[in-house]
Amino acid sequence: MAASSNSSLSGSSVSSVYQLQQEAPRPKRIICPGEVENRPKYYGREFHGIISREQADELLGGVEGAYILRESQRQPGCYTLALRFGNQTLNYRLFYDGKHFVGEKRFESIHDLVTDGLITLYIETKASEYISKMTTNPIYEHIGYATLLREKVSRRLSRSKNESRKTNVTNEEHTAVEKISSLVRRAALTHNDNHFNYEKTHNFKVHTFRGPHWCEYCANFMWGLIAQGVRCSDCGLNVHKQCSKHVPNDCQPDLKRIKKVYCCDLTTLVKAHNTQRPMVVDICIREIEARGLKSEGLYRVSGFTEHIEDVKMAFDRDGEKADISANIYPDINIITGALKLYFRDLPIPVITYDTYSKFIEVAKISNADERLEAVHEVLMLLPPAHYETLRYLMIHLKKVTMNEKDNFMNAENLGIVFGPTLMRPPEDSTLTTLHDMRYQKLIVQILIENEDVLF
């Protein structure tokens, strides 16, 4: 395909951008004939020392893809990549921190940096209009989550379960369907199995794809040598960086990608396990209610730290099959300690950073009825998985207070224990934490005493 203009791509297949990458100019290193003094050890013979832009332009000789490195005349110690592209010489400030870079991407070698740069320049020159419109008609919405998947997802999923899906870039219609295989899987989970369909944002991270890859949002080729796009580390969705801004908050975490139970985002964990709440919360509370409600100082008395760590490792290793029975851990304080540790280890607390200040302000309201109403309003701002986890925990803690004559734990005592466990200020400030402790305690106390009204 000859890519001489943006319009030449308008009616082409999704393999067009891939073809453009194949056509991009190749790097041509212009070697310095003599040895240059004070040449940085991380540069090779393409370094020409201190020369002017005019000299660099002359050395490149008008050859497309030709490049040299030079030291700035005006700023000694600063280095420039001079690159010939589009019948002109482009100059880029060059940096090195163990890897070479002129922008966000880091490269092991100058050759790779120039290769990637030429690909990007060529594609952006030939297909800028096409690229700008890539996200306007995505397969993600038209094919991925609209009628096609909603109507046929179960049949398609079962049919493809034992098949190896391969992308065929020569057939546009077939390709578009094949590229959404992971979308089919996620939509199937949503449609058939996941009764607790909490909204979750994707956890995108810059990723280098080995071999050709196509965006699962717009179905277009992900160009470049490295860091061609982003991948969701929770569900594996692969998209262009620009497309990631348009992907809806519908991440369906893959259990294979969730390496642990503790220290894992709460919503990510429940969606990965397809549960209403984190299973560690359910299992621990079930065990505590079965044999520990009358235990003196429940939640206030600490278990042995090493045994609590053992429980943590058991959940991380075995998940819902972890054995925390009395046969293994006769001391119920080990189980309460493991539950409190789970809440403390959450990257986002049960009472989220976003709602923290609102809860603290609510706690300062003097009128009890107004305060209760305000607490209810702020509770509605919690993400669904956080709300459900908090609701279930408060029901449990209410049961604990109903056994106060045996365990000596009332709502105020539990508020002291769980206040800093369930809510932490966004900024890591000891002064703020100390100042807010009484309000943290009061909020949890109110939630326990009024759980039947608030939830």
N, C-alpha and C positions, 0 to 999 in steps of 0.2 A: 504494500500500500504506500503510495506516495503521499506524505503528509505535508502538503504545501500551504495549507490554510486551515483555520478553525472550522470552516464550513465543510471541509472534506471529512470531518469526523462525525458530522451531525447524524448521518444515517448509517453509520458503521456499527459493527458488532462490538461487544464488550472487550474484545481482544485488541482493539485499536491502540490503546495506550501502551499495551504490552509491545505491540509492533513498533511504536515510536521509540520505546526504550532500546529496542534492538537496532534502530537506525541512528541513535545518538552518536555524535562524534566520539572517537576514541582518544584517550590522552596520548600526547606526544611530548615526551620529556626532552627539553633542549639542554644538552650537557655543556657545562663550562669546560673549555679546552685546557685551562690551567688550574693549578691548585690555588684555592682561595684561603687567605689567612683568616683566622678567627671564625672559620665556618662552624656553626653549631653542630654538635655531634649527632643530633637527631635529624639533620638534613643531609642529603646526598649530593651528587655531582650536578643536580639541577639548581644548586645554589650558586649565584653569580656575584655575591658580595654587594658592595655599595654601588648601585648604578641608578640612573634616572629613569623616569617613566618612558622617556623618548628612546633611551638605549634599550630598555626592555622590549618596547614595541618593535624596534628594529631587529632584535634577536629572534623574536617570535616569527618574523618573516611572513606574516599574513596567513600562516598555516592553521586551519581550524583544529582546535583541540590542543594546540601547542601551549606549553607552560614552562615558566621558570620561577625560581624564588629569588628575591633580592632583599637587601637591607635598605631601609629608608635613608635617604640623604638628609632629610630634615629631622628625623628622629632616630639616631643611631641606637641599635639594640631592639628596634621594632622591625618586623619582617612582613613582607608582602608577597602574595601569590599573584603573579601576572599571568592571565589566561586569555587565550585567543578564542572568541566565540562570536558568531554573527557579524563577521567582518569588522570587529573592533576588539581592542584589548581591554579586558576587565581587570581591575586591581582590587584585591581583597586583603584586609588586614589578617594576618595569620597568627594563630596562637598555639601554644603547646603546654599541656599539663600532664604529660605522660602519654597523651594522645593528641593528634592534630585536629584543629577545628577552626572554622571561620564563623560558624553559627551554633545551633543547638547540637548538631550531630558530632560525635567524636570518632576519629578514624585511627587505625593502627599505622597507616602509611599515607604519605602525600599522594601516592598513585590512587589509592582508594578514594581519598577526598576529592581529587580531580574527576575521577570516573563518575562518582555520585553527583558532583556538581554539574558536569556536562549533561548527564541524563536529565536532571531537574531543569536546567536551563532550556534544553531542547524541547522537553514536553511542555513546559510552561509557555514557550514561544509558539509552538505549533498548535497547542490545544487549550489555551488559556480560557477561551469562552466556554468550551466544552467542560473543562474542569470546574468552572464557576457554577455550572448548572447541574453537576453530578448529583447533588443532594436534593434536587427538586422533584425527582420522580423515582424514589427509592424502591427497590424490590422488597425491602424490609417491611414496608407498610402495604404495598400493593399485592405482593405475593406472600410475604412472610406472615402477617397477622390479620389479613383480611379474609375474605370468603374462602379462598382456596384452601388455606390451612384449617380454618374453623370447620369446614365441611368434611375434609378428607384426611385430617391429620392422623386419626387412629389407624386407618387402613394403610396409609403411607408409612407410618412408623413401624408397624408390624412387618410390612413387606420389606423394609430396608434394614431391619434389625441385624440380620446376618450377612448383609451385603457390604462390599467395600465400594463407597461412592467415589467416582473419579470425575474431575472437571473436564469437560470437552469444550475448549475455547473456540472451536470452529463452528459450533452450532449454537447460535444465539439463544434460541428458545429453550433448547435442552439445558444449556449452560445456566440460564437464569434459575431454573428449578433446582439444578444440582447444587448451586452455590448456597442454597438456603437449608441444607441438610441439618445444620445445627439449629437453625430457627425452627425447623419442624420438631426437633427434639424438645426445645424449650416450650413451644406452643403446646405440644402434647402434654407436657407436665402441667401447664397452666389449665388446659381444657379438661383433662381427665383425672388427674391425681391430686393436684395441689389445692386442697380445700382452704388453705390459709394463704391466700394469694396476696401477701403483703407486698407493697411497692418497694423496690430496691434499685438504687442507682448502680450502674456498672462501675467496676473498679479498674479503670483503664490505666495501663502502663505502656510506655513506649517499648516497641518490640522489633527485633530484627528477624525477618522471615527468611528461611533458607529455601531457595527455589521460588518460582512464581507463585504469588498469592493474589487473590481477588477479595475486595471488600465485601463483607456480608451485609452491608447496608445499601450500597449503591450498585454493587456487582461490577465495579470497574477495577482494573488492575492497580495493584499497590506498587508504585514505581520506586526506584532507587536501589542503592547497593546495600544500605543498612538503615535501621530505624524507619522502615517504610510506612509503618502505621502503629496502631496501638492494639493491645489485646487485653480483654477483661480477665484478670487473674482469678476471678471467681467462677465464671461460666465459660471462658474460652472464646468469646465473640471477638472476631478480627475485623477491624474497620480502619479506614483512613482517619487521621487525626482530625481533619475538618468534619468528617462524618460523625465522629463521636459526640459532637455537640448537638446532634439532631436525634440520636438514639433515645427512645423513651426509657423511663425507669422501670424496666421489666426484666432485670437480671434474674435468671434462674440458676443459682450456683450448682456446680457439678460436685457431687460428694467426693469425687476423686481428687479434686483440687483443694479441698478443705483438709488441711493437714492436722488440725488440732481442734479441740473443743474449747479449752480455756484460751483467753486472749484473742478470740475470734469475734468479729462484729456480730452482735446479737441477731439482727435480721438475716445476715448471711447464713448463720448457723441454722436457724429455724427453716429457712427456705431450702437449704441443702438437705436437711433431714426430713423435710416435709412434715413438720410438727407445728403445733399452735404456739408452743413456747420452747425454749431450750430444754432438751431432754434431761440435761444435768439438773435443772431446777425441779422438774417433775420427779425424777428418781430420788433426789435427796429429800425433798419434802415428803414423799411417800414413805420413805424409810424413817424420817424423824417423827411423823405422825403415828407410825405403827408402833414405835417403841420408846419415844423420847419426850412426849408432851409434858410428862410429870417430872422430868429431870430438873433438879434444882440448878438455877442459873443458866437455863437453856439459852444459847447464843451469847451469853456473857462470859461463861467459862470457856477457856481455850483448850483445844486438844493439842496433842503433840505435833509440832510443826512437821517433823519428818513423815508422820503418818498421814497428815493432811496432804503433803506433797505426793505421797503414794496414791491417794485417791485421785488427785489431779492427773497423775500419769496414767492411771487406770482408765479414766474417761478419755484422755487424749489417745490412748492406745486402742481401747476396746469400744469406745462410744457407749451406746445404750446397753451393751452387754457387760459393762463394768459391774463387778460384784462388790457391793458395799454393805453386805448383810452383816448381822451381828456375829456370825461365825468368823468373818475376816476382821471386822472392826467393832468390837464389843462396846467401845466408848462412843456414845452418841455425839459427844463434843467434837469428834474427828469429822463426822458428817456435817455438823453445823459449820465447822471451820472451813470445810471444803466448799460449802455453798456460799459462805461469805467471801471466800477467796475468788470464786467464780465471778461474783459481782464486782469485786475490786479490780479484777484483771481485765474487765471489758474495756476495749479501746474507746468506746462511747458509753458512758454510764447509763443505767436503766432510766434515770431521770436525766435526759440528754443535756449536753452543753447549751444547746439552743434555748432550752426552757429553764435552765438553772436560775438565771437572774429573775425571771418572772415568778418562780416559786418563792424565792427569797423575799421579793417585794410583797407577795401575797401573805406571807407569814407575818408581816409587820402590820397587817390590818387588825385593828383592835376589836371591831365588832365581829362576834363569832359567826353570825349568820352570813354577813357579807363576805367574811373570809372563806367560809365553806363554799359559797357560790363561786368565788374567785378561784379556789382550788380546782373545782370541777371544770371551769373554763380552761384553765391551763392544762389540765389532764388531757383535754381534747386535742391539744397540740402535739402530744407525744406520737411518734410513729406507732402504727398498729401493733407491731411485735413487742415494742417496749411497753405499751399500754397493757397488753394482755399479760405480759410477764409480771408487771407491777400489780395488776389486779389479782392474779393467782397468789402472789406472795402475800399480799395484804389479807386475803381470806385465810391463809395459813397462819399468819401472825395473830389474827383475831382469835383463832383456835388456841394459840399459845397463851394469850391473855385470859382465856376462859378457864385455864388451869393454873391461874396465878397462885392459888392457895398451896399448890405443890411445888411449882417451879419458881415462884417469887418474881415473875417477869410480867410487868404491866406494860401498857402502851408507851408510857414515858421511858421506861427502861429500854424497851426495844427501839424507841426512837433514838436514844443515845448510841445504841449499837449500830443501827442501820442507816442513820442519817448520812454520815460520811462514806458509807459503803455504797449507797444508792445514788448519791449526788455529789459531784465534785465541781468546783468552779473551773471555767474554761482556761483561765490563766493559772499557772502553777505558782501560786502565791501562798506562803505559809500564813502571812498576816490575814489575807482574805479568808482562808480556811478557818482560822481560829475565830475570826470575827463572826463568821456565818454559822458556826457550829450549833448555836442555840436555835437558829431558824431551821437548820437541817433537821434537828431533833423534833421540832414542833411540826414540821410538814409531815414527817413519817408518823408521828403520834396522831395527827389529824386523819391521815389516810387509814390507819389501823382502826381507830375508834369509829370512823364513819364509812367503812368500806362498803356497807350495804346500801348507803345513799350515794356515794361518789362513783361507784363502778356499776 
